[in-house]
Amino acid sequence: MLVISRKDLTANLAAYGEGEASAGVAGLSEADMVRIYEIGYRHALSGENLDRASCLAAVEVLEGAPRPLRRQRRVWADVPGALLEPDPGLLDTYRWFELYAAGEPVDKRTIFEAFSSAVAPALPGFRYYKTYGHFRGVFEHGTSYIGFERGAGVVSLRFGVTHAEVESVRQRVSSYPLARTISKYTPNMGPTSPHWPYPTRPEWPVSGSQGLARACPEMVAFVQTVALPYVIDHRHPELIRDTLVNHPGEADPLVGRSGAQTVFAIDSLLRRRGWLESDYVHFKARYAGHVASSREALERDYRSAVEHWDAAP
């Protein structure tokens, strides 16, 4: 998800000329804000500027349909002064960066080498692939991954599982296999996360050697207590299904597809027709308030799963 504070969202909407939408942010429910985070995340993945992506999402949620913003560029003169005061959250971010800035400057290569060396002993049975910046653990039906990603000076983790049997069924049903059957990205976790709270931010804005020394044991602790159990548990299709159905915030949304497609593939793989029907009802209710394209994708995925089931010997 692409999380943004209400204050920043209100200010950016006003700057983009969306005065009515800016005023409407205060009346949004927490569920509405989560939808904005989710839709904004999809816009960001398509290449939109992060603030613009959040504003496009807010307009879509507030008006019920997507449309372009009234301005291509922001005009800050239209933003009330109170909204331009430093956000306490932004000040916290500055302090967070300072925690990992001490010491001699370090580059990406040095950071990844230190992190991979520190994490490797905590991942028996996994092999580190330097080219991809991730560890792989192969099991009977697929591969578990725990990898490093760095953007804007911050190192994050992405961890998940590719289950070959689930993806084989998905390909027969939809011709749309995925690189990951289920995964989680650490920027969507932390003290303020509505779906997966964690005591600290599981990201590391390392820029100095002393900051790197501070970050390594923190990352090892996170891998041992969160990432490794996640990728081990989700080697089992029924547990992937349980997470996607009952704990949706513990898996990141798939680009262009609903999590229901994975669940329907698992239901077919395990030959649980009762699950298929109940999961369809469950996702139909969940996506009732989403944009039309998401609802239409759900209907296509369900019809395809039923047709595949009926055609199976």
NUBA-438189 format. One line per field, with one value per residue: residue in one letter; x, y, z of N, C-alpha, C in turn. Coordinates in nm, 2 decimals, padded with zeros to 4 digits. Atoms other than C-alpha are relative to their C-alpha. Layout:
! NUBA-438189
type A_...
nc1 X_...
nc2 Y_...
nc3 Z_...
cac1 X_...
cac2 Y_...
cac3 Z_...
cc1 X_...
cc2 Y_...
cc3 Z_...
END
This chain:
! NUBA-438189
type M_L_V_I_S_R_K_D_L_T_A_N_L_A_A_Y_G_E_G_E_A_S_A_G_V_A_G_L_S_E_A_D_M_V_R_I_Y_E_I_G_Y_R_H_A_L_S_G_E_N_L_D_R_A_S_C_L_A_A_V_E_V_L_E_G_A_P_R_P_L_R_R_Q_R_R_V_W_A_D_V_P_G_A_L_L_E_P_D_P_G_L_L_D_T_Y_R_W_F_E_L_Y_A_A_G_E_P_V_D_K_R_T_I_F_E_A_F_S_S_A_V_A_P_A_L_P_G_F_R_Y_Y_K_T_Y_G_H_F_R_G_V_F_E_H_G_T_S_Y_I_G_F_E_R_G_A_G_V_V_S_L_R_F_G_V_T_H_A_E_V_E_S_V_R_Q_R_V_S_S_Y_P_L_A_R_T_I_S_K_Y_T_P_N_M_G_P_T_S_P_H_W_P_Y_P_T_R_P_E_W_P_V_S_G_S_Q_G_L_A_R_A_C_P_E_M_V_A_F_V_Q_T_V_A_L_P_Y_V_I_D_H_R_H_P_E_L_I_R_D_T_L_V_N_H_P_G_E_A_D_P_L_V_G_R_S_G_A_Q_T_V_F_A_I_D_S_L_L_R_R_R_G_W_L_E_S_D_Y_V_H_F_K_A_R_Y_A_G_H_V_A_S_S_R_E_A_L_E_R_D_Y_R_S_A_V_E_H_W_D_A_A_P
nc1 00.08_-00.07_00.06_-00.02_00.08_00.11_-00.04_-00.07_00.09_00.09_-00.08_-00.03_00.12_00.02_-00.11_00.03_00.12_00.11_00.05_00.11_-00.06_-00.08_00.09_00.07_-00.09_00.02_00.12_-00.02_-00.02_-00.13_00.01_-00.02_-00.14_-00.07_00.02_-00.09_-00.13_-00.01_00.01_-00.12_-00.11_00.01_-00.04_-00.14_-00.07_00.01_-00.09_00.05_-00.06_00.07_00.10_00.10_00.07_00.10_00.11_00.09_00.07_00.10_00.11_00.07_00.08_00.10_00.09_00.05_-00.05_-00.13_-00.01_-00.13_00.01_00.03_-00.12_-00.12_-00.10_00.06_-00.02_00.00_00.07_00.15_00.00_00.00_-00.13_00.00_-00.03_-00.13_-00.09_-00.06_00.07_-00.08_-00.05_-00.12_-00.11_-00.04_-00.08_-00.13_-00.08_-00.03_-00.11_-00.12_-00.05_-00.08_-00.09_-00.13_-00.11_-00.04_00.10_00.00_00.07_00.10_-00.07_-00.04_00.12_00.06_-00.09_00.00_00.12_00.00_-00.09_00.06_00.13_-00.03_00.01_00.14_00.08_-00.06_00.08_00.02_-00.12_00.01_-00.03_-00.04_00.05_00.13_00.01_00.10_-00.03_00.10_00.01_00.08_00.07_00.05_00.09_-00.03_-00.12_00.02_-00.09_-00.01_-00.09_-00.03_00.03_-00.04_00.05_-00.01_-00.09_00.06_00.00_00.12_00.00_00.12_-00.01_00.12_-00.01_00.05_00.04_00.01_00.13_00.11_-00.02_00.04_00.14_00.04_-00.03_00.10_00.13_00.00_-00.11_-00.06_-00.09_-00.06_-00.14_00.02_00.13_00.03_-00.12_00.02_-00.10_-00.01_00.06_00.15_00.01_-00.06_00.08_00.12_00.07_00.13_00.02_-00.11_-00.08_-00.13_-00.05_-00.09_00.01_-00.09_-00.08_-00.12_-00.06_-00.15_-00.09_-00.13_-00.05_00.05_00.14_00.00_-00.02_00.12_00.11_-00.01_00.07_00.15_00.05_-00.01_00.11_00.13_00.00_00.02_00.13_00.11_-00.02_-00.03_00.13_00.10_-00.02_00.01_00.15_00.08_-00.03_00.12_00.11_00.11_-00.03_00.01_00.14_00.05_-00.04_00.07_00.14_00.03_-00.10_-00.04_-00.10_-00.12_-00.05_00.02_00.09_-00.07_00.01_00.10_00.08_00.05_-00.05_00.10_-00.05_-00.09_00.09_00.08_-00.09_-00.02_00.12_00.00_-00.11_00.03_00.13_00.09_00.11_00.07_-00.08_00.01_00.13_00.00_-00.10_00.06_00.09_-00.08_-00.07_00.10_00.03_-00.11_-00.02_00.12_-00.02_-00.11_00.03_00.06_-00.10_-00.03_00.12_00.01_-00.11_00.04_00.09_-00.07_-00.08_00.09_00.05_-00.11_-00.02_00.11_-00.01_-00.11_00.04_00.10_-00.07_-00.09_00.05
nc2 -00.12_-00.13_-00.07_-00.15_-00.06_-00.08_-00.14_-00.01_00.03_-00.12_-00.11_00.03_-00.02_-00.14_-00.05_00.04_-00.06_00.08_-00.06_00.08_00.13_-00.04_-00.02_00.12_00.10_00.01_00.09_00.13_00.10_00.06_00.09_-00.08_-00.03_00.12_00.01_-00.10_00.06_00.11_-00.05_-00.08_00.09_00.05_-00.12_-00.02_00.11_-00.03_-00.11_-00.14_-00.06_00.05_-00.09_00.00_00.13_00.00_-00.09_00.07_00.10_-00.07_-00.04_00.12_00.05_-00.10_-00.02_00.12_00.03_-00.07_-00.11_-00.08_-00.12_-00.13_-00.06_00.09_-00.04_-00.06_-00.14_-00.01_-00.12_00.03_00.09_-00.07_00.00_00.10_00.13_00.00_00.01_00.13_00.11_00.08_00.13_-00.03_-00.02_00.13_00.06_-00.06_00.06_00.15_00.01_-00.04_00.11_00.09_-00.08_-00.02_00.07_-00.03_00.03_00.13_00.00_00.12_00.13_00.02_00.02_00.13_00.11_00.01_00.06_00.14_00.08_00.01_00.08_00.14_00.11_00.01_00.06_00.13_00.06_-00.10_-00.04_-00.14_-00.03_-00.14_-00.08_-00.03_-00.05_00.07_00.14_00.10_00.13_00.09_00.11_00.09_-00.05_-00.13_-00.07_-00.11_-00.11_-00.12_-00.08_-00.14_-00.10_-00.13_-00.11_-00.13_00.01_00.09_00.14_00.07_00.15_00.06_00.14_00.08_00.14_00.04_00.14_00.05_00.06_-00.10_-00.08_00.09_-00.01_-00.14_-00.02_00.07_-00.07_-00.14_-00.03_-00.12_00.04_-00.12_00.02_00.03_00.04_-00.09_-00.07_-00.12_-00.11_-00.06_-00.14_00.01_00.05_-00.09_-00.05_-00.06_00.08_00.05_00.14_00.08_-00.08_00.05_-00.11_-00.10_00.00_00.10_-00.06_-00.05_-00.10_00.00_-00.08_00.00_00.13_00.03_00.03_00.13_00.09_00.00_00.06_00.14_00.08_-00.02_00.07_00.14_00.03_00.00_00.12_00.11_00.01_-00.03_00.04_00.14_00.08_-00.03_00.07_00.14_00.03_-00.01_00.11_00.09_-00.07_-00.04_-00.12_-00.12_-00.03_-00.05_-00.14_-00.08_-00.01_-00.04_-00.10_-00.06_-00.10_00.06_00.03_-00.12_00.03_00.03_-00.10_00.03_00.11_00.01_00.12_00.11_00.09_00.10_00.09_00.10_00.10_00.09_00.08_00.10_00.09_00.09_00.07_-00.04_-00.08_-00.08_-00.12_-00.08_-00.07_-00.09_-00.11_-00.09_-00.09_-00.08_-00.10_-00.09_-00.10_-00.09_-00.09_-00.07_-00.15_-00.04_-00.05_00.10_00.09_00.10_00.09_00.08_00.10_00.10_00.08_00.08_00.11_00.10_00.08_00.08_00.11_00.10_00.07_00.10_00.11_00.08_00.07_00.09_00.14
nc3 00.00_00.01_-00.11_-00.01_-00.11_00.04_00.02_00.13_00.11_00.01_00.06_00.14_00.08_00.02_00.09_00.14_00.04_-00.04_-00.12_-00.06_-00.05_-00.12_-00.12_-00.04_-00.07_-00.15_-00.03_00.05_-00.10_00.01_00.11_00.12_00.01_00.04_00.15_00.06_00.00_00.10_00.14_00.03_00.03_00.14_00.09_-00.02_00.07_00.14_00.03_-00.04_-00.12_-00.12_-00.05_00.10_00.00_-00.11_00.04_00.09_-00.08_-00.08_00.08_00.04_-00.11_-00.03_00.11_00.05_00.13_00.03_00.10_-00.02_-00.09_00.07_00.04_00.02_-00.10_-00.12_-00.03_-00.15_-00.05_-00.03_-00.12_-00.13_-00.07_-00.11_00.06_00.04_-00.12_00.00_-00.06_-00.10_00.05_00.08_-00.09_-00.05_00.11_00.00_-00.12_00.03_00.09_-00.07_-00.08_00.08_00.08_-00.06_00.05_00.14_00.10_00.06_00.12_00.01_00.01_-00.13_-00.08_00.03_-00.04_-00.14_-00.04_00.04_-00.08_-00.13_00.01_00.04_-00.10_-00.05_00.11_00.04_00.11_00.10_00.07_00.04_00.14_00.00_00.11_-00.03_-00.13_-00.09_-00.04_00.05_-00.06_00.08_-00.06_00.09_00.10_00.04_-00.05_-00.09_00.03_-00.10_00.08_-00.04_00.10_-00.05_00.08_-00.07_-00.11_-00.10_00.03_-00.04_00.03_00.06_-00.03_00.04_00.05_00.12_-00.01_00.14_00.03_00.00_00.12_00.11_00.01_00.04_00.15_00.07_-00.02_00.04_00.08_-00.06_-00.12_-00.07_-00.05_-00.14_-00.03_-00.11_-00.05_-00.08_00.02_-00.14_-00.02_-00.04_-00.14_-00.10_-00.11_00.04_00.10_-00.04_00.02_-00.06_-00.09_-00.04_-00.09_00.06_00.15_00.06_00.11_-00.05_00.09_-00.03_00.08_-00.06_-00.05_-00.13_00.02_00.05_-00.11_-00.08_00.07_00.03_-00.09_00.01_00.11_-00.03_-00.09_00.08_00.08_-00.08_-00.07_00.09_00.14_00.02_-00.03_00.10_00.13_-00.03_-00.01_00.12_00.09_00.00_00.07_-00.08_-00.08_00.09_00.01_-00.13_-00.01_00.10_-00.04_-00.14_-00.04_00.13_-00.01_-00.01_00.13_00.08_00.12_00.12_00.10_00.11_-00.03_-00.14_-00.07_00.02_00.10_-00.07_-00.09_00.08_00.05_-00.11_-00.02_00.11_-00.03_-00.12_00.03_-00.11_00.07_-00.10_-00.02_00.12_-00.01_-00.11_00.02_00.10_-00.07_-00.09_00.08_00.06_-00.10_-00.03_00.11_00.03_00.00_00.08_00.13_00.09_00.06_-00.10_-00.01_00.13_00.00_-00.09_00.08_00.11_-00.06_-00.05_00.11_00.05_-00.09_00.01_00.13_-00.01_-00.09_00.07_00.11_-00.05_00.00
cac1 00.00_00.10_00.03_-00.01_-00.13_-00.46_-00.29_-00.05_-00.33_-00.55_-00.26_-00.17_-00.52_-00.56_-00.23_-00.36_-00.67_-00.90_-01.06_-01.37_-01.18_-00.94_-01.23_-01.37_-01.07_-01.16_-01.49_-01.33_-01.35_-01.04_-01.17_-01.18_-00.82_-00.71_-00.87_-00.68_-00.36_-00.43_-00.54_-00.25_-00.01_-00.13_-00.09_00.26_00.36_00.25_00.50_00.30_00.47_00.38_00.19_00.00_-00.08_-00.24_-00.44_-00.57_-00.67_-00.85_-01.05_-01.15_-01.27_-01.45_-01.62_-01.66_-01.48_-01.12_-01.05_-00.74_-00.66_-00.75_-00.39_-00.07_00.14_00.08_00.03_00.12_-00.02_-00.37_-00.28_-00.38_-00.08_-00.18_-00.14_00.21_00.35_00.60_00.43_00.53_00.55_00.80_01.01_01.01_01.13_01.42_01.52_01.49_01.73_01.98_01.99_02.15_02.37_02.67_03.01_03.18_02.96_02.86_02.74_02.47_02.72_02.87_02.53_02.40_02.72_02.70_02.33_02.37_02.66_02.47_02.14_02.30_02.35_01.98_01.87_02.00_01.90_01.89_02.14_02.22_02.21_02.41_02.29_01.93_02.00_01.79_01.81_01.63_01.52_01.40_01.14_00.95_00.69_00.86_01.09_01.09_01.25_01.38_01.54_01.68_01.55_01.68_01.51_01.55_01.83_01.61_01.67_01.35_01.28_01.04_00.97_00.74_00.68_00.64_00.44_00.48_00.16_-00.06_00.10_00.05_-00.32_-00.34_-00.18_-00.43_-00.72_-00.60_-00.28_-00.14_00.14_00.30_00.66_00.53_00.23_00.23_00.46_00.50_00.69_00.82_00.72_00.36_00.44_00.54_00.40_00.13_00.03_-00.34_-00.29_00.05_00.18_00.54_00.72_00.97_00.99_01.13_01.33_01.67_01.78_02.15_02.40_02.69_02.91_02.79_02.43_02.50_02.64_02.32_02.09_02.24_02.13_01.78_01.74_01.86_01.60_01.32_01.42_01.43_01.10_00.89_01.03_01.16_00.84_00.63_00.81_00.82_00.45_00.34_00.50_00.16_-00.12_-00.39_-00.20_-00.16_-00.53_-00.59_-00.38_-00.54_-00.89_-00.87_-00.56_-00.55_-00.32_-00.05_00.00_00.05_-00.20_-00.10_-00.04_-00.35_-00.51_-00.72_-00.60_-00.91_-00.74_-00.47_-00.74_-00.95_-00.64_-00.57_-00.93_-00.90_-00.56_-00.69_-01.02_-01.23_-01.55_-01.71_-01.42_-01.44_-01.81_-01.76_-01.45_-01.63_-01.90_-01.64_-01.44_-01.76_-01.85_-01.50_-01.48_-01.83_-01.71_-01.41_-01.38_-01.56_-01.24_-01.17_-01.52_-01.51_-01.17_-01.32_-01.61_-01.38_-01.15_-01.45_-01.60_-01.27_-01.22_-01.56_-01.51_-01.18_-01.33_-01.62_-01.38_-01.15_-01.17
cac2 00.00_00.36_00.52_00.90_01.11_01.29_01.62_01.56_01.42_01.73_01.97_01.79_01.78_02.15_02.21_02.01_02.22_01.97_02.19_01.98_01.66_01.83_01.93_01.58_01.40_01.48_01.28_00.97_00.65_00.45_00.19_00.46_00.56_00.20_00.19_00.51_00.34_00.04_00.23_00.48_00.19_00.06_00.41_00.43_00.09_00.23_00.51_00.80_01.04_00.92_01.23_01.24_00.87_00.92_01.22_01.02_00.75_00.99_01.14_00.79_00.69_01.02_01.04_00.67_00.67_00.76_01.08_01.30_01.57_01.93_02.03_01.86_02.06_02.17_02.53_02.57_02.92_02.76_02.55_02.69_02.79_02.55_02.25_02.36_02.35_02.06_01.73_01.56_01.24_01.40_01.52_01.17_01.05_01.29_01.16_00.80_00.87_01.03_00.71_00.53_00.81_00.80_00.69_00.68_00.69_00.35_00.26_00.00_-00.27_-00.24_-00.23_-00.54_-00.74_-00.66_-00.74_-01.07_-01.18_-01.10_-01.27_-01.59_-01.78_-01.72_-01.89_-02.25_-02.42_-02.09_-01.97_-01.60_-01.48_-01.16_-01.06_-01.06_-00.95_-01.22_-01.56_-01.86_-02.17_-02.45_-02.70_-02.98_-02.77_-02.44_-02.17_-01.93_-01.59_-01.32_-01.03_-00.68_-00.38_-00.02_00.29_00.66_00.55_00.30_-00.08_-00.28_-00.66_-00.84_-01.20_-01.47_-01.80_-01.92_-02.25_-02.44_-02.64_-02.34_-02.15_-02.45_-02.45_-02.07_-02.09_-02.35_-02.14_-01.80_-01.82_-01.57_-01.73_-01.50_-01.46_-01.49_-01.68_-01.47_-01.21_-00.92_-00.59_-00.44_-00.07_-00.19_-00.30_-00.11_00.08_00.26_-00.02_-00.10_-00.46_-00.58_-00.38_-00.42_-00.24_-00.07_00.02_-00.29_-00.07_00.07_00.41_00.33_00.59_00.55_00.27_00.30_00.31_-00.01_-00.18_-00.08_-00.21_-00.55_-00.71_-00.55_-00.70_-01.04_-01.03_-00.94_-01.22_-01.47_-01.38_-01.27_-01.33_-01.68_-01.82_-01.65_-01.81_-02.15_-02.15_-02.04_-02.34_-02.50_-02.40_-02.41_-02.16_-01.93_-01.95_-01.88_-01.56_-01.43_-01.50_-01.43_-01.20_-01.00_-00.73_-00.99_-01.03_-00.75_-00.71_-00.85_-00.61_-00.61_-00.91_-00.98_-01.22_-01.42_-01.57_-01.73_-01.86_-02.01_-02.18_-02.33_-02.44_-02.62_-02.77_-02.92_-03.02_-02.83_-02.72_-02.60_-02.37_-02.24_-02.14_-01.99_-01.80_-01.65_-01.52_-01.39_-01.20_-01.07_-00.90_-00.77_-00.62_-00.48_-00.12_-00.14_00.00_-00.18_-00.33_-00.51_-00.65_-00.76_-00.93_-01.12_-01.24_-01.35_-01.54_-01.72_-01.82_-01.94_-02.15_-02.31_-02.39_-02.55_-02.75_-02.87_-02.97_-03.16_-03.54
cac3 00.00_-00.06_00.28_00.31_00.60_00.58_00.62_00.33_00.11_00.19_00.10_-00.22_-00.34_-00.29_-00.47_-00.77_-00.78_-00.62_-00.36_-00.31_-00.28_-00.04_00.19_00.17_00.31_00.67_00.63_00.49_00.70_00.78_00.53_00.27_00.35_00.31_-00.04_-00.12_-00.01_-00.23_-00.54_-00.50_-00.48_-00.81_-00.97_-00.82_-00.97_-01.31_-01.28_-01.13_-00.88_-00.53_-00.42_-00.75_-00.73_-00.39_-00.52_-00.81_-00.57_-00.34_-00.62_-00.74_-00.39_-00.32_-00.66_-00.73_-01.06_-01.18_-01.37_-01.43_-01.18_-01.26_-01.28_-01.41_-01.16_-00.80_-00.71_-00.34_-00.32_-00.31_00.00_00.34_00.55_00.83_00.59_00.50_00.85_00.90_00.96_01.28_01.09_00.85_01.13_01.27_00.93_00.94_01.29_01.16_00.88_01.12_01.33_01.04_00.90_01.14_01.03_00.69_00.38_00.24_-00.10_-00.21_-00.28_00.07_00.23_00.05_00.12_00.49_00.51_00.32_00.53_00.85_00.74_00.59_00.91_01.00_00.67_00.67_00.34_00.16_-00.10_-00.17_-00.53_-00.55_-00.89_-00.77_-00.42_-00.26_-00.08_-00.23_-00.05_-00.27_-00.15_-00.31_-00.48_-00.53_-00.40_-00.10_-00.14_00.10_-00.09_-00.04_-00.23_-00.21_-00.32_-00.21_00.02_00.21_00.22_00.24_00.23_00.00_00.10_-00.03_-00.21_-00.56_-00.54_-00.87_-00.84_-00.76_-01.05_-01.28_-01.21_-01.24_-01.59_-01.70_-01.57_-01.67_-01.87_-01.62_-01.40_-01.14_-01.03_-00.67_-00.55_-00.23_-00.10_00.14_00.11_00.44_00.36_00.42_00.77_01.09_01.39_01.19_00.96_00.97_00.86_00.99_01.29_01.38_01.67_01.45_01.08_00.90_00.66_00.70_00.56_00.59_00.47_00.71_00.84_01.20_01.08_00.89_01.20_01.38_01.11_01.06_01.39_01.35_01.01_01.13_01.41_01.16_00.93_01.21_01.37_01.07_00.72_00.76_00.94_00.67_00.37_00.55_00.64_00.30_00.13_00.20_-00.04_00.23_00.44_00.14_00.10_00.47_00.46_00.14_00.27_00.64_00.67_00.34_00.48_00.53_00.16_-00.09_-00.38_-00.71_-00.99_-01.22_-01.05_-00.74_-00.47_-00.54_-00.85_-00.63_-00.39_-00.67_-00.81_-00.47_-00.43_-00.77_-00.68_-00.35_-00.51_-00.26_-00.45_-00.13_-00.07_-00.43_-00.38_-00.04_-00.14_-00.44_-00.21_00.03_-00.24_-00.40_-00.07_-00.02_-00.36_-00.36_-00.30_-00.53_-00.88_-01.17_-01.32_-00.99_-00.97_-01.34_-01.29_-00.99_-01.21_-01.49_-01.25_-01.09_-01.42_-01.54_-01.23_-01.26_-01.63_-01.55_-01.27_-01.48_-01.76_-01.54_-01.55
cc1 00.09_-00.07_00.04_-00.09_-00.11_00.04_00.07_-00.09_-00.09_00.08_00.03_-00.12_-00.03_00.10_-00.03_-00.14_-00.13_-00.05_-00.11_00.05_00.08_-00.08_-00.06_00.08_-00.03_-00.12_00.02_00.02_00.14_00.00_00.02_00.15_00.08_-00.02_00.09_00.14_00.02_00.00_00.13_00.12_00.00_00.04_00.15_00.08_00.00_00.09_-00.04_00.09_-00.09_-00.11_-00.12_-00.08_-00.10_-00.12_-00.10_-00.09_-00.11_-00.12_-00.09_-00.09_-00.11_-00.11_-00.06_00.05_00.14_-00.02_00.14_-00.02_-00.01_00.13_00.11_00.10_-00.07_00.03_-00.02_-00.06_-00.14_-00.01_00.00_00.13_00.01_00.04_00.15_00.10_00.06_-00.08_00.08_00.05_00.13_00.12_00.05_00.08_00.14_00.08_00.03_00.12_00.13_00.05_00.10_00.10_00.14_00.10_00.04_-00.11_00.02_-00.09_-00.09_00.07_00.05_-00.11_-00.06_00.10_00.00_-00.14_-00.01_00.08_-00.06_-00.12_00.03_-00.01_-00.14_-00.09_00.07_-00.09_-00.03_00.13_-00.02_00.04_00.03_-00.06_-00.14_-00.02_-00.10_00.05_-00.12_00.01_-00.09_-00.06_-00.07_-00.08_00.02_00.12_-00.05_00.11_00.00_00.11_00.00_-00.04_00.04_-00.05_00.00_00.08_-00.05_00.01_-00.13_00.02_-00.13_00.02_-00.13_00.03_-00.05_-00.03_-00.03_-00.14_-00.11_00.02_-00.03_-00.15_-00.04_00.02_-00.10_-00.13_00.01_00.11_00.08_00.08_00.07_00.14_-00.01_-00.15_-00.06_00.12_-00.04_00.12_00.00_-00.05_-00.15_-00.02_00.06_-00.10_-00.14_-00.08_-00.13_-00.02_00.11_00.09_00.13_00.06_00.08_-00.02_00.10_00.06_00.11_00.06_00.15_00.07_00.14_00.04_-00.05_-00.15_-00.02_00.02_-00.12_-00.11_00.02_-00.07_-00.16_-00.06_00.01_-00.12_-00.13_-00.01_-00.03_-00.14_-00.12_00.02_00.01_-00.13_-00.10_00.03_00.00_-00.14_-00.07_00.06_-00.12_-00.11_-00.12_00.03_00.01_-00.14_-00.05_00.04_-00.08_-00.15_-00.02_00.10_00.05_00.12_00.14_00.06_-00.03_-00.08_00.09_-00.03_-00.10_-00.09_-00.05_00.06_-00.09_00.05_00.09_-00.08_-00.07_00.09_00.04_-00.12_00.00_00.11_-00.04_-00.14_-00.10_-00.11_-00.07_00.08_-00.01_-00.13_00.00_00.10_-00.05_-00.09_00.08_00.07_-00.10_-00.04_00.11_00.02_-00.12_00.02_00.12_-00.04_-00.05_00.10_00.04_-00.11_-00.01_00.11_-00.04_-00.10_00.06_00.08_-00.09_-00.05_00.10_00.03_-00.11_00.01_00.11_-00.04_-00.09_00.06_00.10_-00.05_-00.04
cc2 00.13_00.09_00.15_00.05_00.08_00.14_00.02_-00.02_00.13_00.11_-00.03_00.01_00.14_00.05_-00.04_00.05_-00.07_00.04_-00.08_-00.13_00.02_00.01_-00.13_-00.10_-00.02_-00.09_-00.14_-00.10_-00.06_-00.11_00.07_00.03_-00.12_-00.02_00.10_-00.05_-00.10_00.05_00.09_-00.09_-00.05_00.11_00.02_-00.11_00.03_00.11_00.14_00.04_-00.04_00.09_00.00_-00.13_00.00_00.09_-00.06_-00.10_00.06_00.05_-00.12_-00.05_00.10_00.01_-00.13_-00.05_00.08_00.11_00.07_00.11_00.13_00.07_-00.11_00.03_00.06_00.15_00.02_00.12_-00.02_-00.08_00.09_-00.01_-00.11_-00.14_00.00_00.00_-00.14_-00.10_-00.07_-00.13_00.02_00.03_-00.13_-00.08_00.05_-00.06_-00.14_-00.01_00.03_-00.12_-00.09_00.07_00.01_-00.09_00.04_-00.04_-00.14_-00.01_-00.13_-00.13_-00.04_-00.04_-00.14_-00.12_-00.02_-00.06_-00.15_-00.09_-00.02_-00.09_-00.15_-00.10_-00.02_-00.08_-00.13_-00.06_00.10_00.04_00.15_00.02_00.15_00.08_00.05_00.06_-00.07_-00.15_-00.08_-00.13_-00.09_-00.11_-00.08_00.06_00.15_00.07_00.11_00.10_00.10_00.09_00.14_00.09_00.14_00.11_00.13_-00.02_-00.10_-00.15_-00.06_-00.15_-00.03_-00.16_-00.07_-00.13_-00.01_-00.15_-00.05_-00.06_00.10_00.08_-00.08_00.00_00.14_00.02_-00.07_00.07_00.13_00.04_00.12_-00.05_00.12_-00.04_-00.04_-00.04_00.08_00.07_00.12_00.09_00.08_00.15_00.00_-00.06_00.11_00.05_00.05_-00.08_-00.05_-00.15_-00.09_00.10_-00.07_00.11_00.11_00.00_-00.11_00.04_00.07_00.11_00.02_00.09_00.00_-00.13_-00.04_-00.03_-00.14_-00.11_-00.01_-00.08_-00.15_-00.09_00.02_-00.07_-00.15_-00.04_00.00_-00.12_-00.12_-00.01_00.02_-00.06_-00.15_-00.09_00.02_-00.09_-00.15_-00.04_00.00_-00.09_-00.09_00.08_00.04_00.12_00.13_00.05_00.07_00.15_00.09_00.02_00.07_00.11_00.07_00.10_-00.06_-00.05_00.12_-00.03_-00.03_00.10_-00.04_-00.12_00.00_-00.13_-00.12_-00.10_-00.10_-00.10_-00.10_-00.11_-00.10_-00.09_-00.11_-00.10_-00.10_-00.06_00.03_00.09_00.09_00.13_00.10_00.09_00.10_00.11_00.10_00.10_00.10_00.12_00.10_00.11_00.09_00.10_00.09_00.15_00.04_00.04_-00.12_-00.10_-00.11_-00.10_-00.09_-00.10_-00.12_-00.10_-00.09_-00.12_-00.11_-00.08_-00.09_-00.12_-00.11_-00.08_-00.10_-00.12_-00.09_-00.08_-00.10_-00.14_-00.04
cc3 00.00_00.11_00.00_00.11_-00.06_-00.03_-00.13_-00.12_-00.02_-00.07_-00.14_-00.09_-00.03_-00.10_-00.15_-00.05_00.03_00.13_00.07_00.06_00.12_00.12_00.04_00.07_00.15_00.03_-00.04_00.12_-00.01_-00.11_-00.13_-00.02_-00.05_-00.15_-00.07_00.00_-00.11_-00.14_-00.03_-00.02_-00.14_-00.10_00.01_-00.08_-00.15_-00.04_00.05_00.12_00.12_00.05_-00.10_00.00_00.11_-00.03_-00.10_00.07_00.08_-00.08_-00.04_00.12_00.04_-00.10_-00.05_-00.13_-00.02_-00.10_00.02_00.10_-00.08_-00.05_-00.02_00.11_00.12_00.01_00.15_00.05_00.04_00.12_00.12_00.07_00.10_-00.05_-00.04_00.11_00.00_00.07_00.10_-00.05_-00.09_00.08_00.06_-00.10_00.00_00.11_-00.03_-00.09_00.07_00.08_-00.08_-00.09_00.05_-00.06_-00.14_-00.10_-00.05_-00.12_00.00_00.01_00.14_00.09_-00.02_00.04_00.15_00.05_-00.03_00.09_00.14_00.00_-00.03_00.11_00.06_-00.10_-00.04_-00.11_-00.11_-00.07_-00.05_-00.14_-00.01_-00.11_00.02_00.14_00.09_00.03_-00.06_00.08_-00.08_00.08_-00.10_-00.11_-00.04_00.06_00.09_-00.03_00.11_-00.07_00.05_-00.12_00.06_-00.09_00.09_00.13_00.11_-00.04_00.06_-00.03_-00.07_00.02_-00.04_-00.06_-00.14_00.01_-00.14_-00.03_-00.01_-00.13_-00.13_-00.03_-00.04_-00.15_-00.08_00.00_-00.07_-00.10_00.06_00.13_00.06_00.05_00.15_00.02_00.12_00.05_00.09_-00.01_00.13_00.01_00.04_00.13_00.09_00.10_-00.04_-00.10_00.05_-00.01_00.07_00.09_00.03_00.09_-00.06_-00.15_-00.05_-00.13_00.07_-00.09_00.02_-00.10_00.06_00.06_00.14_-00.01_-00.05_00.11_00.09_-00.06_-00.01_00.11_00.00_-00.12_00.03_00.09_-00.07_-00.08_00.08_00.05_-00.09_-00.14_-00.02_00.04_-00.11_-00.13_00.03_00.00_-00.13_-00.11_-00.02_-00.06_00.09_00.09_-00.08_-00.01_00.13_00.01_-00.10_00.03_00.13_00.05_-00.12_00.02_00.02_-00.13_-00.09_-00.12_-00.12_-00.11_-00.11_00.03_00.15_00.07_-00.01_-00.11_00.06_00.08_-00.09_-00.06_00.11_00.03_-00.11_00.02_00.11_-00.02_00.11_-00.06_00.10_00.03_-00.12_00.01_00.11_-00.02_-00.10_00.07_00.09_-00.08_-00.06_00.10_00.03_-00.11_-00.04_-00.02_-00.09_-00.14_-00.09_-00.05_00.10_00.01_-00.13_00.00_00.09_-00.07_-00.10_00.07_00.05_-00.11_-00.06_00.09_-00.01_-00.13_00.00_00.08_-00.07_-00.11_00.04_00.01_00.14
END
